[in-house]
Amino acid sequence: MKQKLKNSVGIITGATSGMGKAIAMVFAKEGARLILSGRNLEKGNELADQLKNSIFIPGDISIPETNKKLVKEAIDHFGKLDFISLNAGALGLGNVVDLPIEIWKNTLETNLSSIFYLSKYAIPHLLHSESGTILINASIAAFKSFPQHPAYCASKAAALALMKQLAVEYAPKVRVNAICPGPVDTPLLWDSAKAFKNPESAVENAKNATLLQRLGTPDDIAKLALFLVTDDSSWITGSAITIDGGILNT
Ligand SMILES: NC(=O)c1ccc[n+]([C@@H]2O[C@H](COP(=O)([O-])OP(=O)(O)OC[C@H]3O[C@@H](n4cnc5c(N)ncnc54)[C@H](OP(=O)(O)O)[C@@H]3O)[C@@H](O)[C@H]2O)c1
């Protein structure tokens, strides 16, 4: 069967863990050549070794230069750029009064400003692609609050506003969409549970609150991501697509 991303070049942030890693694995299987981003050298290099035609470029995504470098590496190594998949995320837990200002700023920089930085440097190249796409991993936290998640929820709601702005500014050449996952079984979910009164039962409660009675898997998200970066979704732009086992309806 024809590979869906054959001849495509993309950048994947948050590729060292969870959903970003699953997206990288599915996209590589579909023939994409990838620049993988994250800070963890061991995990990043291990994934790059495992995938064909992929290069790990370490760096803190909250720094503009890191984003500039990711785009430069894509162009230097592969000669073009077709999509960016933005998954890096930080929780920055704490109630407003107690949350250190540095953590507030870092969470916004990691979850929101990094989308602005990478888009800023990538779009001039995406405009040359036959099918340029930007795919932002937001969250259902864009729509509802969670205990001790003010920085996280604010950053995810703002990420959707930025997604819409990008979709309007760069249509029809570049399609821009967001995925809004519910509870997905990754290290970030288990860290997030620490913000709840009873962390031990928080993940189990989240699972039981889904209509489908299970946590999401990184692979569930990767399948939707694949749909949204390929021409299968060629009439979708400016959309925030919820993938949450139905939890927002409970
Ligand atoms: N899990 C959920 O239930 C859930 C639900 C909705 C939305 N999300 C969103 O989904 C995305 C992926 O999260 P995940 O659940 O897959 O979490 P994860 O397994 O903990 O992965 C987080 C990724 O973000 C990277 N990252 C964090 N801060 C970074 C920084 N400053 N610079 C570069 N990379 C950074 C990490 O890389 P290094 O450790 O190598 O730096 C890691 O690859 C996040 O945006 C998250 O907000 C998660």
The ligand as an SDF file (V2000), in Angstrom:
LIG
                    3D

 48 52  0  0  0  0  0  0  0  0999 V2000
   -1.3180   13.1620   28.4090 N   0  0  0  0  0  0  0  0  0  0  0  0
   -2.4720   13.7940   28.3920 C   0  0  0  0  0  0  0  0  0  0  0  0
   -3.4320   13.3580   29.0250 O   0  0  0  0  0  0  0  0  0  0  0  0
   -2.6440   15.0460   27.5740 C   0  0  0  0  0  0  0  0  0  0  0  0
   -3.9450   15.4980   27.3380 C   0  0  0  0  0  0  0  0  0  0  0  0
   -4.1440   16.6100   26.5400 C   0  0  0  0  0  0  0  0  0  0  0  0
   -3.0690   17.2340   25.9520 C   0  0  0  0  0  0  0  0  0  0  0  0
   -1.8050   16.7940   26.1900 N   0  0  0  0  0  0  0  0  0  0  0  0
   -0.7230   17.5040   25.5000 C   0  0  0  0  0  0  0  0  0  0  0  0
   -0.0680   16.6060   24.6320 O   0  0  0  0  0  0  0  0  0  0  0  0
    1.2810   17.0350   24.4050 C   0  0  0  0  0  0  0  0  0  0  0  0
    2.2180   15.8500   24.5860 C   0  0  0  0  0  0  0  0  0  0  0  0
    2.1710   15.4530   25.9380 O   0  0  0  0  0  0  0  0  0  0  0  0
    2.3360   13.9430   26.4450 P   0  0  0  0  0  0  0  0  0  0  0  0
    1.1520   13.6430   27.2460 O   0  0  0  0  0  0  0  0  0  0  0  0
    2.7230   13.0820   25.3190 O   0  0  0  0  0  0  0  0  0  0  0  0
    3.5120   14.1670   27.5010 O   0  0  0  0  0  0  0  0  0  0  0  0
    4.9660   13.5430   27.7360 P   0  0  0  0  0  0  0  0  0  0  0  0
    4.9750   12.0970   27.4130 O   0  0  0  0  0  0  0  0  0  0  0  0
    5.3530   13.9790   29.0890 O   0  0  0  0  0  0  0  0  0  0  0  0
    5.8520   14.3160   26.6410 O   0  0  0  0  0  0  0  0  0  0  0  0
    6.1070   15.6870   26.7410 C   0  0  0  0  0  0  0  0  0  0  0  0
    7.1080   16.0270   25.6700 C   0  0  0  0  0  0  0  0  0  0  0  0
    7.3320   17.4580   25.6880 O   0  0  0  0  0  0  0  0  0  0  0  0
    8.7500   17.6700   25.6160 C   0  0  0  0  0  0  0  0  0  0  0  0
    9.0780   18.9460   26.2640 N   0  0  0  0  0  0  0  0  0  0  0  0
    8.5680   19.4530   27.4150 C   0  0  0  0  0  0  0  0  0  0  0  0
    9.1320   20.6400   27.6930 N   0  0  0  0  0  0  0  0  0  0  0  0
   10.0310   20.8740   26.7000 C   0  0  0  0  0  0  0  0  0  0  0  0
   10.9290   21.9410   26.4250 C   0  0  0  0  0  0  0  0  0  0  0  0
   11.0220   23.0200   27.2350 N   0  0  0  0  0  0  0  0  0  0  0  0
   11.7170   21.8690   25.3280 N   0  0  0  0  0  0  0  0  0  0  0  0
   11.6300   20.7900   24.4910 C   0  0  0  0  0  0  0  0  0  0  0  0
   10.7780   19.7610   24.7010 N   0  0  0  0  0  0  0  0  0  0  0  0
    9.9930   19.8120   25.7920 C   0  0  0  0  0  0  0  0  0  0  0  0
    9.3590   16.4860   26.3430 C   0  0  0  0  0  0  0  0  0  0  0  0
   10.6780   16.2920   25.8810 O   0  0  0  0  0  0  0  0  0  0  0  0
   11.9860   16.2170   26.8390 P   0  0  0  0  0  0  0  0  0  0  0  0
   11.5770   15.5620   28.1020 O   0  0  0  0  0  0  0  0  0  0  0  0
   12.9610   15.4300   26.0080 O   0  0  0  0  0  0  0  0  0  0  0  0
   12.3870   17.6400   26.9820 O   0  0  0  0  0  0  0  0  0  0  0  0
    8.4520   15.3520   25.8690 C   0  0  0  0  0  0  0  0  0  0  0  0
    8.9090   14.8510   24.6320 O   0  0  0  0  0  0  0  0  0  0  0  0
    1.5140   18.1680   25.4030 C   0  0  0  0  0  0  0  0  0  0  0  0
    1.4310   19.4080   24.7310 O   0  0  0  0  0  0  0  0  0  0  0  0
    0.3860   18.0110   26.3870 C   0  0  0  0  0  0  0  0  0  0  0  0
    0.0380   19.2430   26.9780 O   0  0  0  0  0  0  0  0  0  0  0  0
   -1.5630   15.7120   27.0010 C   0  0  0  0  0  0  0  0  0  0  0  0
  1  2  1  0
  2  3  2  0
  2  4  1  0
  4  5  1  0
  4 48  2  0
  5  6  2  0
  6  7  1  0
  7  8  2  0
  8  9  1  0
  8 48  1  0
  9 10  1  0
  9 46  1  0
 10 11  1  0
 11 12  1  0
 11 44  1  0
 12 13  1  0
 13 14  1  0
 14 15  2  0
 14 16  1  0
 14 17  1  0
 17 18  1  0
 18 19  2  0
 18 20  1  0
 18 21  1  0
 21 22  1  0
 22 23  1  0
 23 24  1  0
 23 42  1  0
 24 25  1  0
 25 26  1  0
 25 36  1  0
 26 27  1  0
 26 35  1  0
 27 28  2  0
 28 29  1  0
 29 30  1  0
 29 35  2  0
 30 31  1  0
 30 32  2  0
 32 33  1  0
 33 34  2  0
 34 35  1  0
 36 37  1  0
 36 42  1  0
 37 38  1  0
 38 39  2  0
 38 40  1  0
 38 41  1  0
 42 43  1  0
 44 45  1  0
 44 46  1  0
 46 47  1  0
M  CHG  2   8   1  16  -1
M  END
$$$$
